[in-house]
Amino acid sequence: MPKIYSNVCPRDCCNCNIKTVADEGRIIGITGDKDDPYTLGAICPKGYAYLSMQYSKKRLKYPMKQKSKGSGEWERISWDHALSEIANKLIGIKEQEGNLLSVCLAKNFGNVGLLNNSVEGFFRSIGYVTFMAGSLSLCNAAGIDALLLSYGACKKPHPADMANSKLIIIWGGNPAWTYVPQMRYVSQAKANGGKVVVIDPYLSETAARGILDDKGCYKHR
């Protein structure tokens, strides 16, 4: 008998509530949660793709090691081999340099689940390492700087407040595909008389919506 579970998408965009359908220990369906006050049940293609990713034949299930740097040729190794090699490398660096500052920890690349936080806890337990700026995320650093410059503090307004914006600038993003709930508030802001500016060399779905006139025709610039 299939069962429905309430979950949260582990991606680092807006942590949408999702419903997962499982039968005999296997996921058979994923959908949005209509009770989520922010998404109203809408999730992006990445959320729906978790099912195919989970059972993809291309999914990595074992440690792989590159035969030689830059060769692009990989071979499967055992978990014991992988963990021992990583541990010995870290120990060697600490013994030689007295610290692990030459080790750079970069994470949060699209995933903020439990394993993500456990990695950070592990590295903090063995000594100081170099953490990537912006809460260890490439995109978050720019967002933090924007908040500090705009509000003077790293405090975020409620996402739904975007509907009250007079000007929205979307720089290199495509929320129409990657941040579906946000586009609802972008559209509401535009309907309320706000302006939407999209900066992107590629005519994405979001960019197309940003330059449509009232008749649904593209504006030439």
N, C-alpha and C positions, 0 to 999 in steps of 0.2 A: 504494500500500500504506500504510494508516494506521500511524502511529508514535506511541508513548506516551512522553511527556516528564515528568520529575519537576520540579515547581515548588513555590513557596511563595506562598500567598495574600498579596497586598500590603496587605490591610486591617490596621488597627492594633489588632486584638483579641488574637489569639494566634498569628498567622502560621502557620496550619495547612499541613501538607504536602498537596499535591494532585497528581493525575495528569491531564495534559492529552493528549487524543487529537487528532492533527492529520493531515489528509490533503491533499496537494498545496497546502500553505501555508495551509490554512484549518482553524480549530479546529472539531471536530465533537463533542467531548464533554469533560466535566470531572467528575471524581469524587474522593473522598477517597483518601488513601494509607493502606492498612491496616497498613503498617509503621511509621507514626507512633506512637510509644509514648504520646503524649498523647491524640490524637484517635481512634486505632484505626480510622481510615477515615471517621469521621463529620465532615461539614462542614455549615455552616449554609446557609439559603436564599440568603444573599448570595453565598456561594461558587459555588453552582450557577448563580446569575443572571449570572455573568460572561459566559457564552456568549451569552445574549440581549442583554446590554448591549453586547458587542463588535460585534454586527451589527444593532443597533437602528436603525431609520430616524430615530429622534429623537436619536441621538447627535450631539453637536456635532463637526464636522470642520473648521470654519473660524472665524476670529475674528468676533465679533459686537459691534457698538457700539450702545448705547442712543441713540436720536435726541436725546432731551432727558431730563435727570434726572427720574426718577419717572414717565416716560411709559409705560414698559412696552413701547415699540415699538423693535424692534431691526432693524438692517440689517447685511448682510454687508460686511466690509471685507477688504482684502488683508493678507497677513502683513507685508509691508513697511510698510504704513500703520499697522498695530497696533504693531509693534515700534518704529517711529520715534516714534509718539505717546507711548508709554510712556517711551522713552529721553529724549525732550525734556522730558517732565514731571519726571522724576527729576533731570535736569541743571538744570532751572530751579529746583527746590526747593533743591538744593545750592548754587547760585550765590546765591540770595536769602537763605537762612538759614545758610549755611556748614556745614550738615550735613544728614543725612536722618532725624533723630530724629522728625520729624513723619510719617514713613512707617511704617505698621504692617504687619509681616509676620505673617500668620496662616495656618498650614498644618496638616498632619496631620489633616485632616478625613476620616478613614476610609481614608487611603492613605499607606503609608510606603515606597513603591517608590523606584526610582532617581531618577525625575524630582523626587520630593519633596525628596530630599537635594541635588540639583543646584540647585534654587531657592534653598535656604539658602546654598549655596556662592557663588552669584552675588551675593546681597545682601551677604554678608560681604566680598566683594571690592571693593565700591564705597564702603564706609564704614559707620559705625554707623547702624543703624535700630532701631526699637522692635520687639522680638520679644514675641509673646504668651507669658505666663507658662506654666510647666508643660511645658517642651519643645515649645512652640508648639502645644499641643493644649488644647482646652477641657476635656476630661474628665481628661486626665492630671494636671493641676494638683491636682485634688481627690484623686487617687490618691496623688500624692507626699506631700501633707499628711497623708493617712491613715497612710502608712508611717512618716513621721517621728514622728507622735504615738504610733503603736503600738509601733514597734521602735527609735525613736531614730535611725534611719538609713534611707536610701532603698535598702533591700535587700528583695527579694521572696522569700517562701518558694516552694518548688516548687508549681505549681498543683495537683498530685495530693494534696498535703498537706491540701487542703481537706476531704478525706474524713475526716480525724481531728478536725475542728472540733466543738466542743460547741455553738457558736452561730454561725449565719451570718445576716448582715443584708444583704438585697438591696434597695437604695434606688433606686427609679425605673428599675431595669433589668429586662430580660426575656430572660435567657440561654437560656430554653427555645427561643426562636426565633433570638436573635442571637448566642449563645455556646454552641452545642450541646454541645461537649466538656465544658464546665464543669458542665453539669447532671448529668452522670454522677457527679461527685464530690459535688455537692449531695445527690443521691439517696442516695449511699453514706453520707454523714454522717448523714442522717436515719434511715437503716436502722440505723446504729450508736448511735442514741439521741440524736443531736444535734438541736437546735431550729433551724428555719428561719423567719426573720421577713422578710416582704416588705412594704415600704412603697411603696404605689403607689395613686393615686386611680383607676386603671384596673384592672379585673380581667383582667390578662394571663394567659397560659398559666402563667407562672412563679408569679404570685400564686395562681392556682387550685391549683397543686400545693402551695403553701405552707400552705394552709388546709384541705387534705383530711385527714380523720381516718383511722384504721386501716381503716375499712370503705369508704373511697373516697367518703364523703359530705362536703359542704361544711359547715364550721363557721360558724354565724352569729355575727357580732360586733356 
